[in-house]
């Protein structure tokens, strides 16, 4: 199976300048939760997360959390951010995610998925035909079920960086 290919690379969601989204014609942000927005141990959004998401909304972006985690985890976190969400997204499979995009009237051309996992987030975006930004994990601490994915993707990330092709986003 071919290596999933992100459109962009960034060290962190929080390092992506708000101006980037407008320049790239992005109107909808689909954000992974665990290790992209927050550590899996954080039950409430940090000031950094609240401020960043508020800035996105003020910039006119539609923002959603799209996570494989439970309704309780994702719903509580997203509601504190004041945004809608898709829980149990089943990434890398595309069927629940595609249904969510259709239900919300989200144009694939105007959307960007930001996530920290190559074989779940990036592969889901590739299958959906939407742009994706792969970030580094926020913290090294992962739940047990994610550790296997991290192990598998080490070689994939190294090959991706060696191959190039994705645009690196840097703070302005």
Secondary structure, 3 states (H helix, E strand, C coil): CCCCCCCEEECCHHHCCHHHHHHCCCCEEEECCECCCECCCCCCCCHHHHHHHHHHHHCCCEEEEECCCCHHHHHHHHHHHCCEEECCCCCCCCHHHHHHHHHHCCCHHHEEEEECCHHHHHHHHHHHCCEEEEECCCCCCCCHHHHHHHHHHHHHHHHHHHHCCCEECCCC
